[in-house]
Amino acid sequence: MPRAQTGAVKAEEATDTLVSWAGWLKRHEASTGKLGTVGWCFGGGWSLNASIATPVDATVIYYGRVTREAADLKKLKGPVLGHFGTQDKFINREMVSGFEAELAKAGKTDVTIHWYDADHAFANPSSARYDDADAKLSWDRTTTFFKENLG
């Protein structure tokens, strides 16, 4: 997603939209009442944001911005699964280590972080940095995580 588009997102409006859709999905007649979030890159950060804004049962983050304080992370209800690339220059070990430290401060222990010898966007098949093996492995881990936590 181009920076002009991501920069134009109004956080308050986006959060309200996500909370509204989450509520609608939980109440839908075909729903079990359980809900998970998942996103890649910009959407990975928003997967976390949505899970902080409204209770969900599982959160998956693919190389998304995870710079959040413990006070925010205390609001997480369900477990968190993260996928990150060791070659990523922005969503790097320093950022993710800070995230893990803030999660620990928040008392959140049901967190699994996976690192792949890959770059940012390794699971995006339209990216030159796509890594087929790591994309498949991360997706297998994601679907297993959702099955375990959403039923």
OpenMM code with the backbone's topology and positions (N, CA, C; nanometers):
from openmm import Vec3, app, unit

residues = "MET PRO ARG ALA GLN THR GLY ALA VAL LYS ALA GLU GLU ALA THR ASP THR LEU VAL SER TRP ALA GLY TRP LEU LYS ARG HIS GLU ALA SER THR GLY LYS LEU GLY THR VAL GLY TRP CYS PHE GLY GLY GLY TRP SER LEU ASN ALA SER ILE ALA THR PRO VAL ASP ALA THR VAL ILE TYR TYR GLY ARG VAL THR ARG GLU ALA ALA ASP LEU LYS LYS LEU LYS GLY PRO VAL LEU GLY HIS PHE GLY THR GLN ASP LYS PHE ILE ASN ARG GLU MET VAL SER GLY PHE GLU ALA GLU LEU ALA LYS ALA GLY LYS THR ASP VAL THR ILE HIS TRP TYR ASP ALA ASP HIS ALA PHE ALA ASN PRO SER SER ALA ARG TYR ASP ASP ALA ASP ALA LYS LEU SER TRP ASP ARG THR THR THR PHE PHE LYS GLU ASN LEU GLY".split()
positions = [
    Vec3(0.0859, -0.1169, 0.0000),
    Vec3(0.0000, 0.0000, 0.0000),
    Vec3(0.0907, 0.1234, 0.0000),
    Vec3(0.0715, 0.2158, -0.0914),
    Vec3(0.1542, 0.3363, -0.0979),
    Vec3(0.1421, 0.4211, 0.0282),
    Vec3(0.2524, 0.4867, 0.0631),
    Vec3(0.2560, 0.5688, 0.1843),
    Vec3(0.1505, 0.6789, 0.1844),
    Vec3(0.1188, 0.7328, 0.0690),
    Vec3(0.0158, 0.8376, 0.0635),
    Vec3(-0.1164, 0.7828, 0.1152),
    Vec3(-0.1480, 0.6584, 0.0802),
    Vec3(-0.2729, 0.5974, 0.1270),
    Vec3(-0.2672, 0.5650, 0.2756),
    Vec3(-0.1577, 0.5055, 0.3205),
    Vec3(-0.1488, 0.4716, 0.4624),
    Vec3(-0.1449, 0.5980, 0.5477),
    Vec3(-0.0789, 0.7013, 0.4985),
    Vec3(-0.0721, 0.8274, 0.5719),
    Vec3(-0.2052, 0.8996, 0.5790),
    Vec3(-0.2938, 0.8700, 0.4874),
    Vec3(-0.4245, 0.9361, 0.4844),
    Vec3(-0.5263, 0.8712, 0.5777),
    Vec3(-0.4923, 0.7555, 0.6324),
    Vec3(-0.5855, 0.6868, 0.7216),
    Vec3(-0.6007, 0.7664, 0.8503),
    Vec3(-0.7238, 0.7920, 0.8857),
    Vec3(-0.7541, 0.8629, 1.0102),
    Vec3(-0.7765, 0.7565, 1.1175),
    Vec3(-0.6849, 0.7510, 1.2136),
    Vec3(-0.6835, 0.6434, 1.3128),
    Vec3(-0.8168, 0.6293, 1.3864),
    Vec3(-0.8759, 0.7390, 1.4268),
    Vec3(-1.0013, 0.7316, 1.5023),
    Vec3(-1.1130, 0.6707, 1.4168),
    Vec3(-1.1223, 0.7135, 1.2907),
    Vec3(-1.2245, 0.6601, 1.2013),
    Vec3(-1.1993, 0.5130, 1.1701),
    Vec3(-1.0731, 0.4783, 1.1458),
    Vec3(-1.0392, 0.3395, 1.1143),
    Vec3(-1.0704, 0.2484, 1.2325),
    Vec3(-1.0375, 0.2941, 1.3515),
    Vec3(-1.0656, 0.2151, 1.4716),
    Vec3(-1.2154, 0.1961, 1.4891),
    Vec3(-1.2916, 0.3022, 1.4711),
    Vec3(-1.4371, 0.2931, 1.4829),
    Vec3(-1.4942, 0.1942, 1.3813),
    Vec3(-1.4428, 0.1981, 1.2602),
    Vec3(-1.4882, 0.1053, 1.1557),
    Vec3(-1.4574, -0.0387, 1.1951),
    Vec3(-1.3353, -0.0630, 1.2422),
    Vec3(-1.2971, -0.1990, 1.2806),
    Vec3(-1.3807, -0.2504, 1.3983),
    Vec3(-1.4024, -0.1668, 1.4969),
    Vec3(-1.4836, -0.2060, 1.6120),
    Vec3(-1.6263, -0.2361, 1.5682),
    Vec3(-1.6809, -0.1530, 1.4801),
    Vec3(-1.8177, -0.1749, 1.4307),
    Vec3(-1.8289, -0.3066, 1.3550),
    Vec3(-1.7343, -0.3342, 1.2658),
    Vec3(-1.7386, -0.4592, 1.1897),
    Vec3(-1.7179, -0.5795, 1.2807),
    Vec3(-1.6301, -0.5675, 1.3793),
    Vec3(-1.6084, -0.6788, 1.4725),
    Vec3(-1.7372, -0.7113, 1.5469),
    Vec3(-1.8059, -0.6088, 1.5937),
    Vec3(-1.9328, -0.6303, 1.6622),
    Vec3(-2.0357, -0.6958, 1.5719),
    Vec3(-2.0437, -0.6479, 1.4487),
    Vec3(-2.1377, -0.7048, 1.3526),
    Vec3(-2.1059, -0.8521, 1.3281),
    Vec3(-1.9779, -0.8832, 1.3077),
    Vec3(-1.9390, -1.0221, 1.2810),
    Vec3(-1.9704, -1.1137, 1.3987),
    Vec3(-1.9449, -1.0668, 1.5189),
    Vec3(-1.9715, -1.1498, 1.6371),
    Vec3(-2.1205, -1.1791, 1.6530),
    Vec3(-2.2046, -1.0857, 1.6125),
    Vec3(-2.3489, -1.1020, 1.6265),
    Vec3(-2.4151, -1.1701, 1.5057),
    Vec3(-2.3414, -1.1884, 1.3987),
    Vec3(-2.3986, -1.2458, 1.2770),
    Vec3(-2.4520, -1.3864, 1.3051),
    Vec3(-2.5633, -1.4194, 1.2410),
    Vec3(-2.6285, -1.5489, 1.2638),
    Vec3(-2.5381, -1.6679, 1.2311),
    Vec3(-2.4433, -1.6534, 1.1414),
    Vec3(-2.3530, -1.7634, 1.1055),
    Vec3(-2.2270, -1.7659, 1.1924),
    Vec3(-2.2170, -1.6730, 1.2846),
    Vec3(-2.0970, -1.6613, 1.3676),
    Vec3(-2.1023, -1.7528, 1.4891),
    Vec3(-1.9874, -1.7979, 1.5308),
    Vec3(-1.9754, -1.8716, 1.6571),
    Vec3(-1.9620, -1.7743, 1.7737),
    Vec3(-1.9450, -1.6467, 1.7415),
    Vec3(-1.9209, -1.5463, 1.8445),
    Vec3(-1.7734, -1.5238, 1.8699),
    Vec3(-1.6901, -1.6081, 1.8092),
    Vec3(-1.5450, -1.5921, 1.8230),
    Vec3(-1.4924, -1.5166, 1.7025),
    Vec3(-1.3869, -1.4376, 1.7270),
    Vec3(-1.3334, -1.3541, 1.6202),
    Vec3(-1.1825, -1.3421, 1.6336),
    Vec3(-1.1148, -1.3476, 1.5210),
    Vec3(-0.9711, -1.3259, 1.5159),
    Vec3(-0.9396, -1.2173, 1.4159),
    Vec3(-0.8237, -1.1560, 1.4314),
    Vec3(-0.7776, -1.0559, 1.3354),
    Vec3(-0.6459, -1.1019, 1.2747),
    Vec3(-0.6229, -1.0613, 1.1510),
    Vec3(-0.4966, -1.0907, 1.0829),
    Vec3(-0.4701, -0.9786, 0.9841),
    Vec3(-0.3443, -0.9429, 0.9707),
    Vec3(-0.3071, -0.8411, 0.8737),
    Vec3(-0.1599, -0.8490, 0.8404),
    Vec3(-0.1267, -0.7950, 0.7232),
    Vec3(0.0098, -0.7957, 0.6735),
    Vec3(0.0568, -0.6518, 0.6597),
    Vec3(0.1800, -0.6242, 0.7022),
    Vec3(0.2424, -0.4920, 0.6897),
    Vec3(0.1565, -0.3866, 0.7605),
    Vec3(0.1091, -0.2868, 0.6906),
    Vec3(0.0216, -0.1848, 0.7487),
    Vec3(-0.0976, -0.2521, 0.8166),
    Vec3(-0.1515, -0.3540, 0.7531),
    Vec3(-0.2633, -0.4288, 0.8095),
    Vec3(-0.2244, -0.5102, 0.9314),
    Vec3(-0.0983, -0.5496, 0.9416),
    Vec3(-0.0514, -0.6209, 1.0603),
    Vec3(-0.0596, -0.5325, 1.1832),
    Vec3(-0.0197, -0.4068, 1.1671),
    Vec3(-0.0342, -0.3110, 1.2762),
    Vec3(-0.1800, -0.2892, 1.3108),
    Vec3(-0.2642, -0.2860, 1.2071),
    Vec3(-0.4074, -0.2653, 1.2317),
    Vec3(-0.4746, -0.3899, 1.2892),
    Vec3(-0.4209, -0.5066, 1.2639),
    Vec3(-0.4714, -0.6266, 1.3306),
    Vec3(-0.4528, -0.6102, 1.4814),
    Vec3(-0.3359, -0.5641, 1.5219),
    Vec3(-0.3093, -0.5382, 1.6635),
    Vec3(-0.3990, -0.4265, 1.7160),
    Vec3(-0.4097, -0.3177, 1.6417),
    Vec3(-0.4937, -0.2055, 1.6850),
    Vec3(-0.6380, -0.2486, 1.7078),
    Vec3(-0.6913, -0.3273, 1.6155),
    Vec3(-0.8301, -0.3733, 1.6280),
    Vec3(-0.8471, -0.4593, 1.7526),
    Vec3(-0.7497, -0.5445, 1.7787),
    Vec3(-0.7578, -0.6345, 1.8935),
    Vec3(-0.7448, -0.5605, 2.0259),
    Vec3(-0.6799, -0.4469, 2.0229),
    Vec3(-0.6719, -0.3623, 2.1419),
    Vec3(-0.8034, -0.2863, 2.1599),
    Vec3(-0.8620, -0.2429, 2.0504),
    Vec3(-0.9829, -0.1598, 2.0551),
    Vec3(-1.1088, -0.2367, 2.0920),
    Vec3(-1.1135, -0.3655, 2.0581),
    Vec3(-1.2317, -0.4463, 2.0870),
    Vec3(-1.1860, -0.5888, 2.1163),
    Vec3(-1.2472, -0.6547, 2.2137),
    Vec3(-1.2006, -0.7895, 2.2484),
    Vec3(-1.2162, -0.8876, 2.1326),
    Vec3(-1.1079, -0.9541, 2.0992),
    Vec3(-1.1113, -1.0624, 2.0009),
    Vec3(-1.0422, -1.1836, 2.0630),
    Vec3(-1.0612, -1.2971, 2.0007),
    Vec3(-1.0139, -1.4222, 2.0572),
    Vec3(-0.8764, -1.4652, 2.0079),
    Vec3(-0.8233, -1.3993, 1.9061),
    Vec3(-0.6911, -1.4332, 1.8535),
    Vec3(-0.6446, -1.3215, 1.7606),
    Vec3(-0.5156, -1.2903, 1.7677),
    Vec3(-0.4575, -1.1823, 1.6875),
    Vec3(-0.3341, -1.2341, 1.6146),
    Vec3(-0.3288, -1.2114, 1.4829),
    Vec3(-0.2112, -1.2485, 1.4037),
    Vec3(-0.1556, -1.1235, 1.3372),
    Vec3(-0.0247, -1.1084, 1.3493),
    Vec3(0.0451, -0.9926, 1.2937),
    Vec3(0.1558, -1.0430, 1.2015),
    Vec3(0.1474, -1.0040, 1.0763),
    Vec3(0.2560, -1.0296, 0.9814),
    Vec3(0.3326, -0.8996, 0.9626),
    Vec3(0.4532, -0.8949, 1.0136),
    Vec3(0.5468, -0.7824, 0.9987),
    Vec3(0.4777, -0.6466, 0.9999),
    Vec3(0.3938, -0.6274, 1.1012),
    Vec3(0.3254, -0.4995, 1.1196),
    Vec3(0.3892, -0.4198, 1.2313),
    Vec3(0.3686, -0.2916, 1.2285),
    Vec3(0.4217, -0.2019, 1.3319),
    Vec3(0.3595, -0.2383, 1.4669),
    Vec3(0.4438, -0.2700, 1.5631),
    Vec3(0.3959, -0.3191, 1.6929),
    Vec3(0.4437, -0.2322, 1.8098),
    Vec3(0.4728, -0.1080, 1.7835),
    Vec3(0.5184, -0.0174, 1.8880),
    Vec3(0.3985, 0.0285, 1.9695),
    Vec3(0.3746, -0.0382, 2.0809),
    Vec3(0.2624, -0.0058, 2.1695),
    Vec3(0.3088, -0.0162, 2.3143),
    Vec3(0.2440, 0.0589, 2.3997),
    Vec3(0.2754, 0.0599, 2.5424),
    Vec3(0.1977, -0.0510, 2.6144),
    Vec3(0.2515, -0.0923, 2.7298),
    Vec3(0.1876, -0.1965, 2.8099),
    Vec3(0.0433, -0.1605, 2.8444),
    Vec3(0.0168, -0.0335, 2.8714),
    Vec3(-0.1200, 0.0089, 2.9062),
    Vec3(-0.2183, -0.0257, 2.7951),
    Vec3(-0.1771, -0.0106, 2.6699),
    Vec3(-0.2629, -0.0480, 2.5568),
    Vec3(-0.2731, -0.1999, 2.5453),
    Vec3(-0.1603, -0.2671, 2.5611),
    Vec3(-0.1561, -0.4118, 2.5404),
    Vec3(-0.2333, -0.4883, 2.6474),
    Vec3(-0.2564, -0.4281, 2.7625),
    Vec3(-0.3382, -0.4919, 2.8668),
    Vec3(-0.4795, -0.5189, 2.8175),
    Vec3(-0.5231, -0.4456, 2.7181),
    Vec3(-0.6594, -0.4593, 2.6650),
    Vec3(-0.6765, -0.5829, 2.5774),
    Vec3(-0.5661, -0.6467, 2.5375),
    Vec3(-0.5759, -0.7668, 2.4548),
    Vec3(-0.6447, -0.8780, 2.5327),
    Vec3(-0.7385, -0.9454, 2.4672),
    Vec3(-0.8116, -1.0543, 2.5327),
    Vec3(-0.7491, -1.1898, 2.5000),
    Vec3(-0.7193, -1.2127, 2.3747),
    Vec3(-0.6747, -1.3446, 2.3309),
    Vec3(-0.5254, -1.3506, 2.3028),
    Vec3(-0.4800, -1.4670, 2.2619),
    Vec3(-0.3390, -1.4864, 2.2302),
    Vec3(-0.2970, -1.4108, 2.1041),
    Vec3(-0.1661, -1.3919, 2.0923),
    Vec3(-0.1076, -1.3176, 1.9803),
    Vec3(-0.0042, -1.4060, 1.9117),
    Vec3(-0.0080, -1.4060, 1.7790),
    Vec3(0.0901, -1.4755, 1.6960),
    Vec3(0.1531, -1.3726, 1.6039),
    Vec3(0.2857, -1.3658, 1.6031),
    Vec3(0.3547, -1.2711, 1.5166),
    Vec3(0.4523, -1.3389, 1.4233),
    Vec3(0.4594, -1.2871, 1.3007),
    Vec3(0.5522, -1.3372, 1.1990),
    Vec3(0.6388, -1.2197, 1.1534),
    Vec3(0.7710, -1.2356, 1.1643),
    Vec3(0.8625, -1.1268, 1.1318),
    Vec3(0.9842, -1.1804, 1.0572),
    Vec3(1.0434, -1.0943, 0.9737),
    Vec3(1.1598, -1.1318, 0.8949),
    Vec3(1.2886, -1.0751, 0.9527),
    Vec3(1.3908, -1.1576, 0.9624),
    Vec3(1.5193, -1.1144, 1.0188),
    Vec3(1.5879, -1.0089, 0.9326),
    Vec3(1.5514, -1.0009, 0.8053),
    Vec3(1.6155, -0.9042, 0.7154),
    Vec3(1.5368, -0.7728, 0.7042),
    Vec3(1.4249, -0.7641, 0.7731),
    Vec3(1.3414, -0.6438, 0.7696),
    Vec3(1.4149, -0.5304, 0.8407),
    Vec3(1.4315, -0.4188, 0.7726),
    Vec3(1.5055, -0.3049, 0.8282),
    Vec3(1.4191, -0.2153, 0.9168),
    Vec3(1.2863, -0.2197, 0.9011),
    Vec3(1.1993, -0.1320, 0.9788),
    Vec3(1.1289, -0.2071, 1.0916),
    Vec3(1.0567, -0.3113, 1.0583),
    Vec3(0.9918, -0.3934, 1.1603),
    Vec3(1.0965, -0.4974, 1.2004),
    Vec3(1.1895, -0.4534, 1.2830),
    Vec3(1.3098, -0.5317, 1.3118),
    Vec3(1.3075, -0.5910, 1.4525),
    Vec3(1.4167, -0.6599, 1.4864),
    Vec3(1.4260, -0.7245, 1.6178),
    Vec3(1.4123, -0.6246, 1.7316),
    Vec3(1.4680, -0.5066, 1.7146),
    Vec3(1.4582, -0.4060, 1.8203),
    Vec3(1.3122, -0.3695, 1.8474),
    Vec3(1.2369, -0.3430, 1.7422),
    Vec3(1.0960, -0.3091, 1.7591),
    Vec3(1.0191, -0.4253, 1.8212),
    Vec3(1.0401, -0.5447, 1.7683),
    Vec3(0.9653, -0.6611, 1.8164),
    Vec3(1.0065, -0.6969, 1.9593),
    Vec3(1.1332, -0.6822, 1.9933),
    Vec3(1.1774, -0.7063, 2.1317),
    Vec3(1.1108, -0.6080, 2.2269),
    Vec3(1.0973, -0.4831, 2.1845),
    Vec3(1.0264, -0.3838, 2.2646),
    Vec3(0.8806, -0.4223, 2.2841),
    Vec3(0.8201, -0.4729, 2.1785),
    Vec3(0.6818, -0.5208, 2.1844),
    Vec3(0.6691, -0.6345, 2.2855),
    Vec3(0.7610, -0.7294, 2.2784),
    Vec3(0.7580, -0.8420, 2.3711),
    Vec3(0.7763, -0.7950, 2.5159),
    Vec3(0.8635, -0.6975, 2.5362),
    Vec3(0.8852, -0.6434, 2.6708),
    Vec3(0.7604, -0.5739, 2.7230),
    Vec3(0.6933, -0.4984, 2.6370),
    Vec3(0.5697, -0.4301, 2.6776),
    Vec3(0.4577, -0.5307, 2.7030),
    Vec3(0.4517, -0.6366, 2.6234),
    Vec3(0.3533, -0.7420, 2.6485),
    Vec3(0.3776, -0.8052, 2.7854),
    Vec3(0.5033, -0.8307, 2.8184),
    Vec3(0.5359, -0.8892, 2.9487),
    Vec3(0.4952, -0.7946, 3.0615),
    Vec3(0.5222, -0.6652, 3.0450),
    Vec3(0.4796, -0.5662, 3.1457),
    Vec3(0.3283, -0.5674, 3.1626),
    Vec3(0.2579, -0.5932, 3.0533),
    Vec3(0.1117, -0.5958, 3.0556),
    Vec3(0.0571, -0.7283, 3.1098),
    Vec3(0.1463, -0.8227, 3.1390),
    Vec3(0.1029, -0.9527, 3.1893),
    Vec3(0.0529, -1.0464, 3.0816),
    Vec3(0.0855, -1.0167, 2.9577),
    Vec3(0.0408, -1.0997, 2.8452),
    Vec3(0.1483, -1.2032, 2.8135),
    Vec3(0.1174, -1.3281, 2.8389),
    Vec3(0.2165, -1.4345, 2.8194),
    Vec3(0.1799, -1.5288, 2.7048),
    Vec3(0.0574, -1.5210, 2.6564),
    Vec3(0.0149, -1.6099, 2.5483),
    Vec3(0.0495, -1.5458, 2.4134),
    Vec3(0.1800, -1.5387, 2.3898),
    Vec3(0.2339, -1.4717, 2.2718),
    Vec3(0.3365, -1.5638, 2.2072),
    Vec3(0.3253, -1.5812, 2.0776),
    Vec3(0.4230, -1.6604, 2.0027),
    Vec3(0.4754, -1.5743, 1.8891),
    Vec3(0.6064, -1.5588, 1.8853),
    Vec3(0.6719, -1.4819, 1.7798),
    Vec3(0.7575, -1.5772, 1.6983),
    Vec3(0.7390, -1.5742, 1.5681),
    Vec3(0.8224, -1.6542, 1.4769),
    Vec3(0.9067, -1.5605, 1.3924),
    Vec3(1.0324, -1.5962, 1.3794),
    Vec3(1.1251, -1.5228, 1.2927),
    Vec3(1.1585, -1.6098, 1.1724),
    Vec3(1.1647, -1.5450, 1.0573),
    Vec3(1.1969, -1.6131, 0.9316),
    Vec3(1.3189, -1.5456, 0.8712),
    Vec3(1.4054, -1.6237, 0.8099),
    Vec3(1.5219, -1.5664, 0.7412),
    Vec3(1.4703, -1.5078, 0.6101),
    Vec3(1.4058, -1.3930, 0.6247),
    Vec3(1.3362, -1.3311, 0.5121),
    Vec3(1.3270, -1.1805, 0.5354),
    Vec3(1.2817, -1.1107, 0.4343),
    Vec3(1.2666, -0.9659, 0.4405),
    Vec3(1.1196, -0.9307, 0.4634),
    Vec3(1.0950, -0.8029, 0.4794),
    Vec3(0.9589, -0.7520, 0.4913),
    Vec3(0.8795, -0.7963, 0.3679),
    Vec3(0.7545, -0.8272, 0.3865),
    Vec3(0.6637, -0.8692, 0.2787),
    Vec3(0.6955, -1.0082, 0.2257),
    Vec3(0.7599, -1.0906, 0.3074),
    Vec3(0.7961, -1.2248, 0.2614),
    Vec3(0.6749, -1.3113, 0.2277),
    Vec3(0.5574, -1.2779, 0.2788),
    Vec3(0.4374, -1.3578, 0.2509),
    Vec3(0.3488, -1.2957, 0.1433),
    Vec3(0.3968, -1.1918, 0.0789),
    Vec3(0.3200, -1.1231, -0.0248),
    Vec3(0.3640, -1.1743, -0.1618),
    Vec3(0.2808, -1.2549, -0.2292),
    Vec3(0.3224, -1.3122, -0.3572),
    Vec3(0.3433, -1.2100, -0.4685),
    Vec3(0.2970, -1.0872, -0.4496),
    Vec3(0.3191, -0.9844, -0.5516),
    Vec3(0.4468, -0.9039, -0.5245),
    Vec3(0.5191, -0.9388, -0.4189),
    Vec3(0.6416, -0.8675, -0.3819),
    Vec3(0.7654, -0.9397, -0.4341),
    Vec3(0.8650, -0.8624, -0.4714),
    Vec3(0.9931, -0.9212, -0.5129),
    Vec3(1.0603, -0.9925, -0.3960),
    Vec3(1.0181, -0.9622, -0.2737),
    Vec3(1.0774, -1.0228, -0.1540),
    Vec3(1.0012, -1.1474, -0.1089),
    Vec3(0.9041, -1.1902, -0.1877),
    Vec3(0.8251, -1.3081, -0.1537),
    Vec3(0.9153, -1.4289, -0.1336),
    Vec3(0.8885, -1.5035, -0.0271),
    Vec3(0.9635, -1.6249, 0.0052),
    Vec3(0.8612, -1.7373, 0.0198),
    Vec3(0.8504, -1.8188, -0.0815),
    Vec3(0.7466, -1.9210, -0.0874),
    Vec3(0.7474, -2.0129, 0.0344),
    Vec3(0.8629, -2.0634, 0.0726),
    Vec3(0.8702, -2.1580, 0.1848),
    Vec3(0.8271, -2.0915, 0.3153),
    Vec3(0.8760, -1.9707, 0.3410),
    Vec3(0.8398, -1.9021, 0.4649),
    Vec3(0.6942, -1.8565, 0.4630),
    Vec3(0.6449, -1.8178, 0.3473),
    Vec3(0.5039, -1.7795, 0.3357),
    Vec3(0.4143, -1.8988, 0.3693),
    Vec3(0.4471, -2.0147, 0.3154),
    Vec3(0.3673, -2.1351, 0.3423),
    Vec3(0.3767, -2.1753, 0.4889),
    Vec3(0.4967, -2.1733, 0.5446),
    Vec3(0.5138, -2.2107, 0.6847),
    Vec3(0.4362, -2.1151, 0.7759),
    Vec3(0.4481, -1.9870, 0.7493),
    Vec3(0.3772, -1.8895, 0.8336),
    Vec3(0.2257, -1.9061, 0.8203),
    Vec3(0.1770, -1.9353, 0.7004),
    Vec3(0.0330, -1.9531, 0.6824),
    Vec3(-0.0151, -2.0801, 0.7520),
    Vec3(0.0634, -2.1870, 0.7461),
    Vec3(0.0279, -2.3091, 0.8191),
    Vec3(0.0191, -2.2801, 0.9689),
    Vec3(0.1145, -2.2042, 1.0205),
    Vec3(0.1125, -2.1674, 1.1623),
    Vec3(-0.0084, -2.0804, 1.1950),
    Vec3(-0.0425, -1.9913, 1.1032),
    Vec3(-0.1579, -1.9035, 1.1243),
    Vec3(-0.2874, -1.9827, 1.1272),
    Vec3(-0.3072, -2.0718, 1.0314),
    Vec3(-0.4324, -2.1471, 1.0277),
    Vec3(-0.4438, -2.2422, 1.1479),
    Vec3(-0.3334, -2.2991, 1.1900),
    Vec3(-0.3339, -2.3833, 1.3096),
    Vec3(-0.3703, -2.3006, 1.4322),
    Vec3(-0.3119, -2.1833, 1.4442),
    Vec3(-0.3394, -2.0919, 1.5548),
    Vec3(-0.4871, -2.0539, 1.5592),
    Vec3(-0.5436, -2.0215, 1.4449),
    Vec3(-0.6859, -1.9864, 1.4407),
    Vec3(-0.7736, -2.1064, 1.4752),
    Vec3(-0.7397, -2.2251, 1.4252),
    Vec3(-0.8181, -2.3443, 1.4591),
    Vec3(-0.8163, -2.3697, 1.6095),
    Vec3(-0.7001, -2.3531, 1.6709),
    Vec3(-0.6867, -2.3768, 1.8145),
    Vec3(-0.7631, -2.2723, 1.8973),
    Vec3(-0.7694, -2.1499, 1.8499),
    Vec3(-0.8263, -2.0425, 1.9301),
    Vec3(-0.9669, -1.9978, 1.8899),
    Vec3(-1.0062, -2.0337, 1.7696),
    Vec3(-1.1395, -1.9948, 1.7234),
    Vec3(-1.2309, -2.1149, 1.7031),
    Vec3(-1.1735, -2.2338, 1.6998),
    Vec3(-1.2531, -2.3558, 1.6841),
    Vec3(-1.2721, -2.3979, 1.5426),
] * unit.nanometer
topology = app.Topology()
chain = topology.addChain("A")
for resn in residues:
    res = topology.addResidue(resn, chain)
    for name in ("N", "CA", "C"):
        topology.addAtom(name, app.Element.getBySymbol(name[0]), res)
